[in-house]
Amino acid sequence: MRVGICLLTLVPGEMGGSETYARELLHALAEVGEHEYVVLVPDNAHDAAGGLPTAVAAGYRPLRGRVSRAIARGRAAAFPAPLRSRLGDVDAVHYPLTVPLPRAPRPWATTLHDVLHLDLPELFPRASRALRALTYDRAARRSGIVIVVSEFVRERAVERLGLDPGRVRAIPHGVDHVRFHPRGEEREPFLLYPARPWPHKNHARLFEALAMLRRTHPDLRLVLTGGGHEATPVPDDVELRGLVSSEELASLYRRAACLVFPSLYEGFGLPPLEAMACGCPVAASRVGGLPETCGDAAVLFDPWDPEAIAAGVEEALDRAPDLRVRGLARAAAFTWEETARRHETVYRDLTGDGAQTADNRARTSSAA
């Protein structure tokens, strides 16, 4: 079976957790996958295929900025044949970044990371909501199978988009345990929040909570990673690191007193798991997919209330040894290899191979 995976809408360094998911999935498929793959990548992301065979869309280079992205997508939608030909003859197609470019004949699957624009529309300009309705919503409704990142997103997508529950598959993310693991480094008096300054990431309330915490922890500071913070004023006790390598992020996880994750909405929430894998205590929002991701290995709080955020961090600091043990056990249950295997099941089901395989197993069992 030959599967095409399309990453044409990838803008390296600009897409947060969805980019991590796409890259880690492909790397894991290269390690444990049983199918034949070809990955279509834009001209500025030759390294995105994770070791799988790569087809480069020469000349297709979506740049930073909404206008340039819209122009690139428009051209790809208007003239899909040259891009589609780069995939060759495939049996199924997957769009990990949701937008189906170039549009392929069925069967195809798309990954829907969340329905944030439907659940919290006030956080989006009207143009952005319209674009997501045209791309994300339409893609989900037309996909043979919709892959989502949590049961939370599955429930919201079925309700908001009217999807058939039978064709929506929840497959959680994994953790790169080779990169994210404890090394015995000393904890330092800082909180870590790896997130771009998107509205739902809730930085303003976190700054209020930090001011409260510093009344009893005067040495405590906050470290922010992720691009886009340069144009936003931050308090004096906040350190901006910008975009960091995965190795630097792992070091921050190992040294932080606590990961604080006050997002107002998450389909999954990968940083809490990565932090747990490094032995870092976690305090996170009690919203979206985060309770499902964190289980009982984190302190959960109301992200709309700065006092609740501060109290959650305080509790996590007090319970650090217990949370470390719980977090390591929780993170160990999530691997990208298992994520990749479950995606392969989706690819087989797209073409009917999954059903045939199940029938064959049933016949073999009956004969035995």
CORBELGI-V767993 format. One record per backbone hydrogen bond with DSSP energy under -0.5 kcal/mol. NH is the residue of the N-H (numbers start at 0). CO is the residue of the C=O. E is the energy in kcal/mol with one decimal. If there is no record, write none. Layout:
NH/CO/E, NH/CO/E
//
This chain:
2/0/-0.5, 2/35/-3.1, 3/91/-2.9, 4/37/-2.4, 5/93/-2.5, 6/4/-0.5, 6/39/-3.0, 7/100/-0.6, 9/6/-1.9, 11/9/-0.5, 13/10/-2.2, 17/14/-1.3, 18/15/-0.8, 19/15/-1.5, 20/16/-2.7, 21/17/-2.1, 22/18/-2.6, 23/19/-2.8, 24/20/-2.7, 25/21/-2.1, 26/22/-2.2, 27/23/-2.4, 28/24/-2.6, 29/25/-2.1, 30/26/-1.0, 31/27/-3.0, 32/28/-2.0, 35/0/-2.8, 37/2/-1.8, 38/52/-2.5, 39/4/-2.6, 39/37/-0.5, 40/38/-0.6, 40/54/-2.3, 41/6/-0.6, 42/56/-0.5, 42/59/-3.6, 44/41/-1.7, 47/44/-1.7, 49/46/-1.0, 51/48/-1.6, 54/38/-3.1, 56/40/-2.8, 57/55/-1.7, 59/56/-2.4, 60/58/-0.8, 68/64/-1.9, 69/65/-2.6, 70/66/-2.4, 71/67/-2.3, 72/68/-2.7, 73/69/-2.5, 74/70/-2.2, 75/71/-2.1, 76/72/-2.5, 77/73/-2.2, 78/74/-2.3, 79/76/-0.5, 82/78/-0.6, 83/79/-3.2, 84/80/-2.2, 85/81/-0.6, 85/82/-1.0, 86/82/-0.5, 86/83/-1.3, 87/83/-0.7, 89/87/-0.9, 90/1/-3.3, 91/1/-1.1, 92/106/-1.2, 93/3/-2.4, 94/108/-2.1, 95/93/-0.6, 96/5/-0.5, 97/94/-1.6, 98/96/-2.1, 100/98/-1.8, 108/92/-2.6, 109/144/-1.5, 110/94/-2.2, 111/109/-0.6, 111/146/-2.9, 112/110/-0.6, 117/114/-1.4, 118/114/-2.2, 119/115/-3.1, 122/119/-1.9, 123/120/-1.9, 128/124/-2.1, 129/125/-2.3, 130/126/-2.2, 131/127/-2.3, 132/128/-2.2, 133/129/-1.9, 134/130/-2.2, 135/131/-0.7, 136/131/-2.1, 137/132/-1.0, 138/134/-2.2, 139/135/-2.4, 140/136/-2.1, 141/137/-1.7, 142/138/-1.3, 143/107/-2.5, 144/107/-1.0, 145/166/-2.9, 146/109/-2.7, 146/144/-0.6, 147/168/-3.0, 148/111/-0.6, 153/149/-1.9, 154/150/-2.6, 155/151/-2.2, 156/152/-3.0, 157/153/-2.3, 158/154/-2.0, 159/155/-3.2, 160/156/-2.4, 161/157/-0.9, 162/156/-0.7, 164/162/-0.6, 166/163/-2.0, 167/164/-1.5, 168/145/-2.8, 168/166/-0.5, 169/167/-0.5, 170/147/-3.0, 170/168/-0.7, 174/333/-0.7, 176/174/-1.4, 178/175/-0.6, 179/175/-3.0, 180/178/-0.9, 181/276/-0.5, 187/254/-3.7, 189/187/-2.5, 190/220/-2.9, 191/257/-2.0, 192/222/-2.3, 194/192/-1.0, 194/224/-1.7, 196/226/-0.6, 197/195/-1.9, 200/197/-2.0, 201/198/-1.4, 205/201/-1.4, 206/202/-2.4, 207/203/-1.6, 208/204/-2.3, 209/205/-2.5, 210/206/-1.9, 211/207/-1.5, 212/208/-2.4, 213/209/-2.1, 214/211/-1.2, 215/212/-1.1, 216/212/-2.0, 219/216/-2.0, 220/188/-1.5, 221/236/-2.1, 222/190/-3.1, 223/238/-2.9, 224/192/-1.4, 225/241/-2.6, 228/225/-0.6, 230/227/-0.6, 231/228/-1.9, 237/234/-1.5, 238/221/-3.2, 240/223/-2.9, 240/238/-0.6, 241/223/-0.6, 248/244/-2.4, 249/245/-2.2, 250/246/-1.8, 251/247/-2.2, 252/248/-2.5, 253/249/-2.0, 254/250/-1.3, 255/251/-2.2, 256/187/-0.6, 256/189/-2.3, 257/189/-1.0, 258/280/-2.8, 259/191/-2.2, 259/257/-0.6, 260/282/-2.5, 263/199/-3.4, 264/199/-0.5, 272/268/-0.6, 272/269/-0.7, 273/269/-2.1, 274/270/-2.8, 275/271/-2.4, 276/272/-2.3, 277/273/-0.9, 277/274/-0.9, 278/275/-2.0, 279/274/-2.6, 282/258/-2.7, 283/298/-2.7, 284/260/-1.9, 285/300/-2.8, 286/284/-0.7, 288/265/-3.5, 289/286/-1.7, 292/288/-2.1, 293/289/-3.1, 294/290/-2.2, 296/293/-2.0, 298/281/-2.3, 299/297/-0.5, 300/283/-2.0, 302/300/-0.7, 304/301/-1.3, 305/303/-0.5, 308/304/-2.0, 309/305/-2.5, 310/306/-2.5, 311/307/-2.4, 312/308/-2.3, 313/309/-2.5, 314/310/-2.3, 315/311/-2.2, 316/312/-2.6, 317/313/-2.0, 318/314/-2.2, 319/316/-1.0, 322/318/-2.7, 323/319/-2.2, 324/320/-1.7, 325/321/-2.4, 326/322/-3.0, 327/323/-2.3, 328/324/-1.7, 329/325/-2.4, 330/326/-2.9, 331/327/-1.6, 332/328/-0.6, 332/329/-1.3, 333/330/-2.0, 334/332/-0.6, 335/174/-0.6, 338/334/-1.7, 339/335/-2.6, 340/336/-2.3, 341/337/-2.1, 342/338/-1.7, 343/339/-2.1, 344/340/-1.5, 345/341/-1.4, 346/342/-2.3, 347/343/-2.2, 348/344/-2.4, 349/345/-2.0, 350/346/-0.9, 350/347/-0.6, 351/347/-0.7, 351/348/-0.5, 352/347/-1.5, 353/347/-1.2, 355/351/-1.9, 356/352/-2.7, 357/353/-2.3, 358/354/-2.3, 359/355/-2.5, 360/356/-2.3, 361/357/-2.2, 362/358/-2.5, 363/359/-2.5, 364/360/-2.5, 365/361/-2.4, 366/362/-2.5, 367/363/-1.9
//
